[in-house]
Amino acid sequence: MGLLSVHQPVRPQWICAGCGAAWPCRTRKRQLVAEFTGARISLILHLSAYLVQACEDLPHTPSGVLHARFLAWPRSAALRNE
């Protein structure tokens, strides 16, 4: 898929190793959109695997918060234009 990004998740906190923001950070989201151009379903499946791991690591975080963090953002207008 491309070069390995420094913007990877640090578990179990799920913060970005590159910038310290909640993962996926803004930079990683942009990278993922570029890496998965034309493959939105694959991006959703990829992020779903991370969501499962985050649910295990962050059991006290509301599921809606994690859903928004991992799965809601790829539905943006940028990806709907595929």
PDB file of N, CA, C and O in Angstrom, chain B, residues numbered from 101:
ATOM      1  N   MET B 101       0.801  -1.188   0.000  1.00  0.00           N
ATOM      2  CA  MET B 101       0.000   0.000   0.000  1.00  0.00           C
ATOM      3  C   MET B 101       0.852   1.263   0.000  1.00  0.00           C
ATOM      4  O   MET B 101       0.260   2.326  -0.187  1.00  0.00           O
ATOM      5  N   GLY B 102       2.058   1.277   0.171  1.00  0.00           N
ATOM      6  CA  GLY B 102       2.841   2.502   0.249  1.00  0.00           C
ATOM      7  C   GLY B 102       3.837   2.411   1.376  1.00  0.00           C
ATOM      8  O   GLY B 102       4.024   1.358   1.984  1.00  0.00           O
ATOM      9  N   LEU B 103       4.473   3.536   1.645  1.00  0.00           N
ATOM     10  CA  LEU B 103       5.483   3.579   2.688  1.00  0.00           C
ATOM     11  C   LEU B 103       4.837   3.558   4.066  1.00  0.00           C
ATOM     12  O   LEU B 103       3.717   4.035   4.251  1.00  0.00           O
ATOM     13  N   LEU B 104       5.552   3.006   5.015  1.00  0.00           N
ATOM     14  CA  LEU B 104       5.070   2.956   6.388  1.00  0.00           C
ATOM     15  C   LEU B 104       5.075   4.366   6.972  1.00  0.00           C
ATOM     16  O   LEU B 104       6.081   5.074   6.910  1.00  0.00           O
ATOM     17  N   SER B 105       3.957   4.756   7.531  1.00  0.00           N
ATOM     18  CA  SER B 105       3.813   6.081   8.114  1.00  0.00           C
ATOM     19  C   SER B 105       4.311   6.092   9.557  1.00  0.00           C
ATOM     20  O   SER B 105       4.243   5.081  10.256  1.00  0.00           O
ATOM     21  N   VAL B 106       4.807   7.239   9.991  1.00  0.00           N
ATOM     22  CA  VAL B 106       5.156   7.403  11.406  1.00  0.00           C
ATOM     23  C   VAL B 106       3.894   7.645  12.229  1.00  0.00           C
ATOM     24  O   VAL B 106       3.934   7.610  13.459  1.00  0.00           O
ATOM     25  N   HIS B 107       2.795   7.888  11.561  1.00  0.00           N
ATOM     26  CA  HIS B 107       1.522   8.168  12.225  1.00  0.00           C
ATOM     27  C   HIS B 107       0.759   6.867  12.469  1.00  0.00           C
ATOM     28  O   HIS B 107      -0.316   6.640  11.914  1.00  0.00           O
ATOM     29  N   GLN B 108       1.343   6.026  13.312  1.00  0.00           N
ATOM     30  CA  GLN B 108       0.761   4.737  13.666  1.00  0.00           C
ATOM     31  C   GLN B 108       0.197   4.804  15.088  1.00  0.00           C
ATOM     32  O   GLN B 108       0.621   5.642  15.884  1.00  0.00           O
ATOM     33  N   PRO B 109      -0.755   3.925  15.407  1.00  0.00           N
ATOM     34  CA  PRO B 109      -1.339   3.966  16.747  1.00  0.00           C
ATOM     35  C   PRO B 109      -0.393   3.416  17.809  1.00  0.00           C
ATOM     36  O   PRO B 109       0.309   2.429  17.592  1.00  0.00           O
ATOM     37  N   VAL B 110      -0.395   4.078  18.958  1.00  0.00           N
ATOM     38  CA  VAL B 110       0.299   3.581  20.144  1.00  0.00           C
ATOM     39  C   VAL B 110      -0.787   2.998  21.034  1.00  0.00           C
ATOM     40  O   VAL B 110      -1.665   3.709  21.522  1.00  0.00           O
ATOM     41  N   ARG B 111      -0.708   1.694  21.234  1.00  0.00           N
ATOM     42  CA  ARG B 111      -1.710   1.002  22.038  1.00  0.00           C
ATOM     43  C   ARG B 111      -1.191   0.803  23.446  1.00  0.00           C
ATOM     44  O   ARG B 111       0.019   0.675  23.629  1.00  0.00           O
ATOM     45  N   PRO B 112      -2.038   0.773  24.432  1.00  0.00           N
ATOM     46  CA  PRO B 112      -3.499   0.709  24.380  1.00  0.00           C
ATOM     47  C   PRO B 112      -4.174   2.076  24.428  1.00  0.00           C
ATOM     48  O   PRO B 112      -5.401   2.139  24.500  1.00  0.00           O
ATOM     49  N   GLN B 113      -3.421   3.169  24.390  1.00  0.00           N
ATOM     50  CA  GLN B 113      -4.031   4.499  24.496  1.00  0.00           C
ATOM     51  C   GLN B 113      -4.658   4.967  23.184  1.00  0.00           C
ATOM     52  O   GLN B 113      -5.545   5.820  23.189  1.00  0.00           O
ATOM     53  N   TRP B 114      -4.204   4.418  22.074  1.00  0.00           N
ATOM     54  CA  TRP B 114      -4.673   4.803  20.746  1.00  0.00           C
ATOM     55  C   TRP B 114      -4.404   6.274  20.466  1.00  0.00           C
ATOM     56  O   TRP B 114      -5.280   7.034  20.054  1.00  0.00           O
ATOM     57  N   ILE B 115      -3.134   6.641  20.712  1.00  0.00           N
ATOM     58  CA  ILE B 115      -2.661   7.961  20.319  1.00  0.00           C
ATOM     59  C   ILE B 115      -1.675   7.767  19.177  1.00  0.00           C
ATOM     60  O   ILE B 115      -1.134   6.676  18.993  1.00  0.00           O
ATOM     61  N   CYS B 116      -1.448   8.811  18.423  1.00  0.00           N
ATOM     62  CA  CYS B 116      -0.566   8.743  17.265  1.00  0.00           C
ATOM     63  C   CYS B 116       0.895   8.832  17.686  1.00  0.00           C
ATOM     64  O   CYS B 116       1.280   9.721  18.445  1.00  0.00           O
ATOM     65  N   ALA B 117       1.695   7.911  17.189  1.00  0.00           N
ATOM     66  CA  ALA B 117       3.135   7.914  17.478  1.00  0.00           C
ATOM     67  C   ALA B 117       3.830   9.106  16.832  1.00  0.00           C
ATOM     68  O   ALA B 117       4.878   9.543  17.306  1.00  0.00           O
ATOM     69  N   GLY B 118       3.261   9.631  15.764  1.00  0.00           N
ATOM     70  CA  GLY B 118       3.895  10.726  15.045  1.00  0.00           C
ATOM     71  C   GLY B 118       3.600  12.110  15.605  1.00  0.00           C
ATOM     72  O   GLY B 118       4.463  12.988  15.592  1.00  0.00           O
ATOM     73  N   CYS B 119       2.360  12.304  16.104  1.00  0.00           N
ATOM     74  CA  CYS B 119       1.984  13.656  16.532  1.00  0.00           C
ATOM     75  C   CYS B 119       1.299  13.712  17.900  1.00  0.00           C
ATOM     76  O   CYS B 119       1.076  14.802  18.425  1.00  0.00           O
ATOM     77  N   GLY B 120       0.968  12.577  18.477  1.00  0.00           N
ATOM     78  CA  GLY B 120       0.362  12.545  19.801  1.00  0.00           C
ATOM     79  C   GLY B 120      -1.135  12.774  19.845  1.00  0.00           C
ATOM     80  O   GLY B 120      -1.725  12.776  20.925  1.00  0.00           O
ATOM     81  N   ALA B 121      -1.761  12.968  18.698  1.00  0.00           N
ATOM     82  CA  ALA B 121      -3.216  13.172  18.647  1.00  0.00           C
ATOM     83  C   ALA B 121      -3.930  11.826  18.752  1.00  0.00           C
ATOM     84  O   ALA B 121      -3.307  10.770  18.644  1.00  0.00           O
ATOM     85  N   ALA B 122      -5.227  11.880  18.962  1.00  0.00           N
ATOM     86  CA  ALA B 122      -6.025  10.649  18.949  1.00  0.00           C
ATOM     87  C   ALA B 122      -5.875   9.997  17.574  1.00  0.00           C
ATOM     88  O   ALA B 122      -5.937  10.671  16.545  1.00  0.00           O
ATOM     89  N   TRP B 123      -5.675   8.675  17.571  1.00  0.00           N
ATOM     90  CA  TRP B 123      -5.463   7.971  16.307  1.00  0.00           C
ATOM     91  C   TRP B 123      -6.777   7.415  15.798  1.00  0.00           C
ATOM     92  O   TRP B 123      -7.549   6.900  16.607  1.00  0.00           O
ATOM     93  N   PRO B 124      -7.083   7.484  14.506  1.00  0.00           N
ATOM     94  CA  PRO B 124      -6.242   8.039  13.450  1.00  0.00           C
ATOM     95  C   PRO B 124      -6.261   9.563  13.466  1.00  0.00           C
ATOM     96  O   PRO B 124      -7.320  10.189  13.516  1.00  0.00           O
ATOM     97  N   CYS B 125      -5.084  10.135  13.424  1.00  0.00           N
ATOM     98  CA  CYS B 125      -4.930  11.584  13.430  1.00  0.00           C
ATOM     99  C   CYS B 125      -5.268  12.142  12.041  1.00  0.00           C
ATOM    100  O   CYS B 125      -5.477  11.394  11.086  1.00  0.00           O
ATOM    101  N   ARG B 126      -5.314  13.443  11.961  1.00  0.00           N
ATOM    102  CA  ARG B 126      -5.643  14.089  10.681  1.00  0.00           C
ATOM    103  C   ARG B 126      -4.676  13.680   9.573  1.00  0.00           C
ATOM    104  O   ARG B 126      -5.099  13.408   8.449  1.00  0.00           O
ATOM    105  N   THR B 127      -3.383  13.635   9.885  1.00  0.00           N
ATOM    106  CA  THR B 127      -2.388  13.253   8.878  1.00  0.00           C
ATOM    107  C   THR B 127      -2.605  11.821   8.417  1.00  0.00           C
ATOM    108  O   THR B 127      -2.573  11.546   7.218  1.00  0.00           O
ATOM    109  N   ARG B 128      -2.827  10.902   9.356  1.00  0.00           N
ATOM    110  CA  ARG B 128      -3.016   9.501   8.985  1.00  0.00           C
ATOM    111  C   ARG B 128      -4.293   9.315   8.173  1.00  0.00           C
ATOM    112  O   ARG B 128      -4.334   8.491   7.260  1.00  0.00           O
ATOM    113  N   LYS B 129      -5.331  10.072   8.500  1.00  0.00           N
ATOM    114  CA  LYS B 129      -6.561   9.993   7.712  1.00  0.00           C
ATOM    115  C   LYS B 129      -6.294  10.386   6.268  1.00  0.00           C
ATOM    116  O   LYS B 129      -6.746   9.712   5.342  1.00  0.00           O
ATOM    117  N   ARG B 130      -5.560  11.477   6.075  1.00  0.00           N
ATOM    118  CA  ARG B 130      -5.215  11.901   4.705  1.00  0.00           C
ATOM    119  C   ARG B 130      -4.401  10.820   3.999  1.00  0.00           C
ATOM    120  O   ARG B 130      -4.631  10.534   2.824  1.00  0.00           O
ATOM    121  N   GLN B 131      -3.452  10.221   4.713  1.00  0.00           N
ATOM    122  CA  GLN B 131      -2.632   9.167   4.123  1.00  0.00           C
ATOM    123  C   GLN B 131      -3.488   7.958   3.735  1.00  0.00           C
ATOM    124  O   GLN B 131      -3.319   7.389   2.656  1.00  0.00           O
ATOM    125  N   LEU B 132      -4.402   7.577   4.619  1.00  0.00           N
ATOM    126  CA  LEU B 132      -5.263   6.429   4.343  1.00  0.00           C
ATOM    127  C   LEU B 132      -6.160   6.690   3.136  1.00  0.00           C
ATOM    128  O   LEU B 132      -6.356   5.802   2.306  1.00  0.00           O
ATOM    129  N   VAL B 133      -6.702   7.894   3.035  1.00  0.00           N
ATOM    130  CA  VAL B 133      -7.529   8.234   1.870  1.00  0.00           C
ATOM    131  C   VAL B 133      -6.710   8.076   0.591  1.00  0.00           C
ATOM    132  O   VAL B 133      -7.198   7.535  -0.401  1.00  0.00           O
ATOM    133  N   ALA B 134      -5.473   8.544   0.616  1.00  0.00           N
ATOM    134  CA  ALA B 134      -4.610   8.422  -0.562  1.00  0.00           C
ATOM    135  C   ALA B 134      -4.259   6.961  -0.845  1.00  0.00           C
ATOM    136  O   ALA B 134      -4.264   6.538  -2.001  1.00  0.00           O
ATOM    137  N   GLU B 135      -3.959   6.198   0.188  1.00  0.00           N
ATOM    138  CA  GLU B 135      -3.586   4.795   0.017  1.00  0.00           C
ATOM    139  C   GLU B 135      -4.739   3.952  -0.506  1.00  0.00           C
ATOM    140  O   GLU B 135      -4.521   3.009  -1.266  1.00  0.00           O
ATOM    141  N   PHE B 136      -5.956   4.280  -0.109  1.00  0.00           N
ATOM    142  CA  PHE B 136      -7.116   3.485  -0.480  1.00  0.00           C
ATOM    143  C   PHE B 136      -7.979   4.166  -1.540  1.00  0.00           C
ATOM    144  O   PHE B 136      -9.180   3.906  -1.616  1.00  0.00           O
ATOM    145  N   THR B 137      -7.384   5.029  -2.355  1.00  0.00           N
ATOM    146  CA  THR B 137      -8.130   5.688  -3.423  1.00  0.00           C
ATOM    147  C   THR B 137      -8.801   4.644  -4.302  1.00  0.00           C
ATOM    148  O   THR B 137      -8.161   3.711  -4.786  1.00  0.00           O
ATOM    149  N   GLY B 138     -10.100   4.819  -4.498  1.00  0.00           N
ATOM    150  CA  GLY B 138     -10.846   3.880  -5.327  1.00  0.00           C
ATOM    151  C   GLY B 138     -11.217   2.589  -4.631  1.00  0.00           C
ATOM    152  O   GLY B 138     -11.749   1.677  -5.264  1.00  0.00           O
ATOM    153  N   ALA B 139     -10.946   2.496  -3.337  1.00  0.00           N
ATOM    154  CA  ALA B 139     -11.205   1.252  -2.596  1.00  0.00           C
ATOM    155  C   ALA B 139     -11.790   1.574  -1.216  1.00  0.00           C
ATOM    156  O   ALA B 139     -11.238   1.180  -0.189  1.00  0.00           O
ATOM    157  N   ARG B 140     -12.913   2.295  -1.209  1.00  0.00           N
ATOM    158  CA  ARG B 140     -13.503   2.718   0.059  1.00  0.00           C
ATOM    159  C   ARG B 140     -13.913   1.544   0.931  1.00  0.00           C
ATOM    160  O   ARG B 140     -13.740   1.597   2.149  1.00  0.00           O
ATOM    161  N   ILE B 141     -14.451   0.487   0.339  1.00  0.00           N
ATOM    162  CA  ILE B 141     -14.850  -0.689   1.118  1.00  0.00           C
ATOM    163  C   ILE B 141     -13.628  -1.301   1.799  1.00  0.00           C
ATOM    164  O   ILE B 141     -13.698  -1.690   2.965  1.00  0.00           O
ATOM    165  N   SER B 142     -12.537  -1.385   1.098  1.00  0.00           N
ATOM    166  CA  SER B 142     -11.303  -1.921   1.689  1.00  0.00           C
ATOM    167  C   SER B 142     -10.828  -1.036   2.840  1.00  0.00           C
ATOM    168  O   SER B 142     -10.350  -1.541   3.856  1.00  0.00           O
ATOM    169  N   LEU B 143     -10.958   0.273   2.684  1.00  0.00           N
ATOM    170  CA  LEU B 143     -10.579   1.190   3.767  1.00  0.00           C
ATOM    171  C   LEU B 143     -11.451   0.946   4.991  1.00  0.00           C
ATOM    172  O   LEU B 143     -10.944   0.899   6.112  1.00  0.00           O
ATOM    173  N   ILE B 144     -12.756   0.791   4.788  1.00  0.00           N
ATOM    174  CA  ILE B 144     -13.667   0.548   5.905  1.00  0.00           C
ATOM    175  C   ILE B 144     -13.319  -0.772   6.596  1.00  0.00           C
ATOM    176  O   ILE B 144     -13.315  -0.839   7.825  1.00  0.00           O
ATOM    177  N   LEU B 145     -13.033  -1.802   5.835  1.00  0.00           N
ATOM    178  CA  LEU B 145     -12.654  -3.085   6.431  1.00  0.00           C
ATOM    179  C   LEU B 145     -11.347  -2.958   7.211  1.00  0.00           C
ATOM    180  O   LEU B 145     -11.217  -3.512   8.302  1.00  0.00           O
ATOM    181  N   HIS B 146     -10.396  -2.240   6.660  1.00  0.00           N
ATOM    182  CA  HIS B 146      -9.108  -2.004   7.318  1.00  0.00           C
ATOM    183  C   HIS B 146      -9.320  -1.297   8.662  1.00  0.00           C
ATOM    184  O   HIS B 146      -8.761  -1.699   9.682  1.00  0.00           O
ATOM    185  N   LEU B 147     -10.136  -0.242   8.643  1.00  0.00           N
ATOM    186  CA  LEU B 147     -10.400   0.514   9.862  1.00  0.00           C
ATOM    187  C   LEU B 147     -11.248  -0.279  10.851  1.00  0.00           C
ATOM    188  O   LEU B 147     -11.130  -0.089  12.061  1.00  0.00           O
ATOM    189  N   SER B 148     -12.097  -1.162  10.346  1.00  0.00           N
ATOM    190  CA  SER B 148     -12.920  -2.002  11.229  1.00  0.00           C
ATOM    191  C   SER B 148     -12.048  -2.901  12.099  1.00  0.00           C
ATOM    192  O   SER B 148     -12.360  -3.132  13.268  1.00  0.00           O
ATOM    193  N   ALA B 149     -10.975  -3.399  11.538  1.00  0.00           N
ATOM    194  CA  ALA B 149     -10.054  -4.237  12.316  1.00  0.00           C
ATOM    195  C   ALA B 149      -9.426  -3.413  13.447  1.00  0.00           C
ATOM    196  O   ALA B 149      -9.270  -3.903  14.566  1.00  0.00           O
ATOM    197  N   TYR B 150      -9.068  -2.164  13.149  1.00  0.00           N
ATOM    198  CA  TYR B 150      -8.539  -1.286  14.192  1.00  0.00           C
ATOM    199  C   TYR B 150      -9.609  -0.982  15.240  1.00  0.00           C
ATOM    200  O   TYR B 150      -9.307  -0.907  16.431  1.00  0.00           O
ATOM    201  N   LEU B 151     -10.861  -0.806  14.799  1.00  0.00           N
ATOM    202  CA  LEU B 151     -11.956  -0.526  15.731  1.00  0.00           C
ATOM    203  C   LEU B 151     -12.121  -1.661  16.738  1.00  0.00           C
ATOM    204  O   LEU B 151     -12.308  -1.412  17.929  1.00  0.00           O
ATOM    205  N   VAL B 152     -12.055  -2.885  16.274  1.00  0.00           N
ATOM    206  CA  VAL B 152     -12.178  -4.035  17.177  1.00  0.00           C
ATOM    207  C   VAL B 152     -11.064  -4.001  18.225  1.00  0.00           C
ATOM    208  O   VAL B 152     -11.319  -4.211  19.411  1.00  0.00           O
ATOM    209  N   GLN B 153      -9.847  -3.740  17.794  1.00  0.00           N
ATOM    210  CA  GLN B 153      -8.721  -3.670  18.728  1.00  0.00           C
ATOM    211  C   GLN B 153      -8.901  -2.526  19.721  1.00  0.00           C
ATOM    212  O   GLN B 153      -8.616  -2.679  20.909  1.00  0.00           O
ATOM    213  N   ALA B 154      -9.371  -1.383  19.234  1.00  0.00           N
ATOM    214  CA  ALA B 154      -9.566  -0.230  20.110  1.00  0.00           C
ATOM    215  C   ALA B 154     -10.667  -0.510  21.131  1.00  0.00           C
ATOM    216  O   ALA B 154     -10.565  -0.083  22.281  1.00  0.00           O
ATOM    217  N   CYS B 155     -11.709  -1.219  20.727  1.00  0.00           N
ATOM    218  CA  CYS B 155     -12.777  -1.580  21.671  1.00  0.00           C
ATOM    219  C   CYS B 155     -12.230  -2.444  22.805  1.00  0.00           C
ATOM    220  O   CYS B 155     -12.647  -2.311  23.956  1.00  0.00           O
ATOM    221  N   GLU B 156     -11.304  -3.319  22.475  1.00  0.00           N
ATOM    222  CA  GLU B 156     -10.685  -4.164  23.500  1.00  0.00           C
ATOM    223  C   GLU B 156      -9.779  -3.340  24.419  1.00  0.00           C
ATOM    224  O   GLU B 156      -9.760  -3.553  25.631  1.00  0.00           O
ATOM    225  N   ASP B 157      -9.033  -2.404  23.841  1.00  0.00           N
ATOM    226  CA  ASP B 157      -8.091  -1.599  24.619  1.00  0.00           C
ATOM    227  C   ASP B 157      -8.762  -0.479  25.410  1.00  0.00           C
ATOM    228  O   ASP B 157      -8.247  -0.053  26.444  1.00  0.00           O
ATOM    229  N   LEU B 158      -9.901  -0.006  24.931  1.00  0.00           N
ATOM    230  CA  LEU B 158     -10.574   1.142  25.542  1.00  0.00           C
ATOM    231  C   LEU B 158     -12.004   0.769  25.934  1.00  0.00           C
ATOM    232  O   LEU B 158     -12.956   1.356  25.420  1.00  0.00           O
ATOM    233  N   PRO B 159     -12.163  -0.200  26.838  1.00  0.00           N
ATOM    234  CA  PRO B 159     -13.502  -0.717  27.137  1.00  0.00           C
ATOM    235  C   PRO B 159     -14.449   0.303  27.766  1.00  0.00           C
ATOM    236  O   PRO B 159     -15.663   0.104  27.729  1.00  0.00           O
ATOM    237  N   HIS B 160     -13.939   1.370  28.333  1.00  0.00           N
ATOM    238  CA  HIS B 160     -14.799   2.366  28.976  1.00  0.00           C
ATOM    239  C   HIS B 160     -15.160   3.523  28.050  1.00  0.00           C
ATOM    240  O   HIS B 160     -15.888   4.434  28.445  1.00  0.00           O
ATOM    241  N   THR B 161     -14.655   3.488  26.825  1.00  0.00           N
ATOM    242  CA  THR B 161     -14.988   4.520  25.849  1.00  0.00           C
ATOM    243  C   THR B 161     -16.305   4.137  25.178  1.00  0.00           C
ATOM    244  O   THR B 161     -16.444   3.010  24.703  1.00  0.00           O
ATOM    245  N   PRO B 162     -17.268   5.050  25.130  1.00  0.00           N
ATOM    246  CA  PRO B 162     -18.548   4.729  24.498  1.00  0.00           C
ATOM    247  C   PRO B 162     -18.360   4.260  23.047  1.00  0.00           C
ATOM    248  O   PRO B 162     -17.538   4.796  22.303  1.00  0.00           O
ATOM    249  N   SER B 163     -19.135   3.261  22.678  1.00  0.00           N
ATOM    250  CA  SER B 163     -18.995   2.688  21.339  1.00  0.00           C
ATOM    251  C   SER B 163     -19.260   3.712  20.245  1.00  0.00           C
ATOM    252  O   SER B 163     -18.644   3.652  19.181  1.00  0.00           O
ATOM    253  N   GLY B 164     -20.164   4.647  20.492  1.00  0.00           N
ATOM    254  CA  GLY B 164     -20.437   5.681  19.495  1.00  0.00           C
ATOM    255  C   GLY B 164     -19.237   6.574  19.243  1.00  0.00           C
ATOM    256  O   GLY B 164     -19.008   7.019  18.118  1.00  0.00           O
ATOM    257  N   VAL B 165     -18.480   6.830  20.286  1.00  0.00           N
ATOM    258  CA  VAL B 165     -17.268   7.654  20.162  1.00  0.00           C
ATOM    259  C   VAL B 165     -16.245   6.922  19.300  1.00  0.00           C
ATOM    260  O   VAL B 165     -15.636   7.515  18.409  1.00  0.00           O
ATOM    261  N   LEU B 166     -16.061   5.642  19.568  1.00  0.00           N
ATOM    262  CA  LEU B 166     -15.093   4.869  18.783  1.00  0.00           C
ATOM    263  C   LEU B 166     -15.567   4.698  17.339  1.00  0.00           C
ATOM    264  O   LEU B 166     -14.760   4.753  16.411  1.00  0.00           O
ATOM    265  N   HIS B 167     -16.859   4.493  17.150  1.00  0.00           N
ATOM    266  CA  HIS B 167     -17.387   4.375  15.785  1.00  0.00           C
ATOM    267  C   HIS B 167     -17.100   5.654  15.002  1.00  0.00           C
ATOM    268  O   HIS B 167     -16.638   5.598  13.862  1.00  0.00           O
ATOM    269  N   ALA B 168     -17.370   6.790  15.607  1.00  0.00           N
ATOM    270  CA  ALA B 168     -17.106   8.063  14.926  1.00  0.00           C
ATOM    271  C   ALA B 168     -15.620   8.221  14.619  1.00  0.00           C
ATOM    272  O   ALA B 168     -15.243   8.695  13.547  1.00  0.00           O
ATOM    273  N   ARG B 169     -14.803   7.828  15.551  1.00  0.00           N
ATOM    274  CA  ARG B 169     -13.351   7.983  15.405  1.00  0.00           C
ATOM    275  C   ARG B 169     -12.776   7.106  14.304  1.00  0.00           C
ATOM    276  O   ARG B 169     -11.873   7.527  13.582  1.00  0.00           O
ATOM    277  N   PHE B 170     -13.292   5.894  14.172  1.00  0.00           N
ATOM    278  CA  PHE B 170     -12.706   4.945  13.226  1.00  0.00           C
ATOM    279  C   PHE B 170     -13.495   4.777  11.933  1.00  0.00           C
ATOM    280  O   PHE B 170     -12.892   4.553  10.883  1.00  0.00           O
ATOM    281  N   LEU B 171     -14.806   4.876  11.973  1.00  0.00           N
ATOM    282  CA  LEU B 171     -15.589   4.505  10.791  1.00  0.00           C
ATOM    283  C   LEU B 171     -16.438   5.615  10.182  1.00  0.00           C
ATOM    284  O   LEU B 171     -16.824   5.505   9.018  1.00  0.00           O
ATOM    285  N   ALA B 172     -16.737   6.659  10.910  1.00  0.00           N
ATOM    286  CA  ALA B 172     -17.617   7.692  10.355  1.00  0.00           C
ATOM    287  C   ALA B 172     -16.899   8.622   9.378  1.00  0.00           C
ATOM    288  O   ALA B 172     -17.493   9.042   8.386  1.00  0.00           O
ATOM    289  N   TRP B 173     -15.653   8.945   9.635  1.00  0.00           N
ATOM    290  CA  TRP B 173     -14.961   9.927   8.802  1.00  0.00           C
ATOM    291  C   TRP B 173     -14.738   9.507   7.353  1.00  0.00           C
ATOM    292  O   TRP B 173     -14.722  10.376   6.482  1.00  0.00           O
ATOM    293  N   PRO B 174     -14.561   8.201   7.045  1.00  0.00           N
ATOM    294  CA  PRO B 174     -14.337   7.865   5.625  1.00  0.00           C
ATOM    295  C   PRO B 174     -15.554   8.118   4.738  1.00  0.00           C
ATOM    296  O   PRO B 174     -15.444   8.055   3.513  1.00  0.00           O
ATOM    297  N   ARG B 175     -16.693   8.398   5.326  1.00  0.00           N
ATOM    298  CA  ARG B 175     -17.887   8.656   4.526  1.00  0.00           C
ATOM    299  C   ARG B 175     -17.953  10.093   4.052  1.00  0.00           C
ATOM    300  O   ARG B 175     -18.986  10.549   3.561  1.00  0.00           O
ATOM    301  N   SER B 176     -16.866  10.792   4.199  1.00  0.00           N
ATOM    302  CA  SER B 176     -16.819  12.202   3.793  1.00  0.00           C
ATOM    303  C   SER B 176     -17.012  12.346   2.291  1.00  0.00           C
ATOM    304  O   SER B 176     -16.902  11.379   1.538  1.00  0.00           O
ATOM    305  N   ALA B 177     -17.293  13.536   1.884  1.00  0.00           N
ATOM    306  CA  ALA B 177     -17.529  13.807   0.468  1.00  0.00           C
ATOM    307  C   ALA B 177     -16.331  13.434  -0.402  1.00  0.00           C
ATOM    308  O   ALA B 177     -16.498  13.054  -1.561  1.00  0.00           O
ATOM    309  N   ALA B 178     -15.127  13.542   0.153  1.00  0.00           N
ATOM    310  CA  ALA B 178     -13.929  13.215  -0.626  1.00  0.00           C
ATOM    311  C   ALA B 178     -13.946  11.764  -1.067  1.00  0.00           C
ATOM    312  O   ALA B 178     -13.501  11.450  -2.171  1.00  0.00           O
ATOM    313  N   LEU B 179     -14.450  10.879  -0.229  1.00  0.00           N
ATOM    314  CA  LEU B 179     -14.465   9.464  -0.580  1.00  0.00           C
ATOM    315  C   LEU B 179     -15.708   9.073  -1.363  1.00  0.00           C
ATOM    316  O   LEU B 179     -15.681   8.077  -2.085  1.00  0.00           O
ATOM    317  N   ARG B 180     -16.791   9.822  -1.244  1.00  0.00           N
ATOM    318  CA  ARG B 180     -18.012   9.484  -1.973  1.00  0.00           C
ATOM    319  C   ARG B 180     -17.860   9.736  -3.457  1.00  0.00           C
ATOM    320  O   ARG B 180     -18.677   9.269  -4.250  1.00  0.00           O
ATOM    321  N   ASN B 181     -16.834  10.462  -3.845  1.00  0.00           N
ATOM    322  CA  ASN B 181     -16.644  10.783  -5.262  1.00  0.00           C
ATOM    323  C   ASN B 181     -15.918   9.689  -6.039  1.00  0.00           C
ATOM    324  O   ASN B 181     -15.523   9.908  -7.185  1.00  0.00           O
ATOM    325  N   GLU B 182     -15.738   8.535  -5.446  1.00  0.00           N
ATOM    326  CA  GLU B 182     -15.015   7.448  -6.138  1.00  0.00           C
ATOM    327  C   GLU B 182     -15.810   6.962  -7.333  1.00  0.00           C
ATOM    328  O   GLU B 182     -15.370   6.055  -8.039  1.00  0.00           O
TER     329      GLU B 182
END
